[in-house]
């Protein structure tokens, strides 16, 4: 087994809404930022599931 991989952070893109899309084998999440732009993060299915679980514990 190799090293665990972390979600890849991609450069910010133009303004827009919160958006999650499947692109190739990854899941790409675009999060709007205060002051403009969006943070773009690529996750695999496991990371996306773990993020969903973590968010559910916060928002119920």
C-alpha positions in Angstrom: 0.0 0.0 0.0 1.2 3.5 -0.8 0.9 6.8 1.0 -2.7 8.1 1.6 -3.7 10.8 -0.8 -5.2 14.1 0.2 -7.9 15.9 -1.8 -6.3 18.0 -4.5 -6.8 21.7 -4.3 -7.1 23.4 -7.7 -6.8 27.1 -8.5 -9.7 29.4 -7.9 -12.0 30.0 -10.7 -14.5 32.8 -11.5 -17.5 33.6 -9.4 -20.4 31.2 -9.3 -22.6 29.1 -7.0 -21.7 26.1 -4.9 -21.3 23.3 -7.4 -20.4 19.7 -7.3 -19.8 17.7 -10.4 -18.3 14.3 -11.4 -15.4 14.9 -13.8 -13.7 11.8 -15.0 -12.9 9.6 -12.0 -13.0 12.5 -9.5 -15.6 14.7 -7.9 -15.0 18.4 -8.2 -16.4 20.8 -5.7 -16.5 24.6 -6.4 -17.1 26.6 -3.2 -17.8 30.4 -3.5 -15.4 32.6 -1.4 -16.0 35.8 0.4 -14.7 38.6 -1.8 -15.2 36.7 -5.0 -13.9 33.7 -6.8 -14.4 30.0 -5.9 -12.2 27.4 -4.3 -12.0 24.3 -6.4 -11.3 21.0 -4.7 -11.1 17.6 -6.4 -12.0 14.6 -4.2 -12.3 10.9 -4.7 -15.5 9.0 -3.8 -14.2 8.1 -0.3 -13.2 11.7 0.5 -16.5 13.0 -0.7 -18.4 10.5 1.5 -16.2 11.4 4.5 -16.9 15.1 3.8 -20.6 14.4 3.6 -20.5 12.5 7.0 -18.5 15.4 8.6 -21.0 18.0 7.3 -24.0 15.9 8.6 -22.6 15.8 12.1 -22.4 19.7 12.1 -25.7 20.5 10.5 -27.7 17.5 11.8 
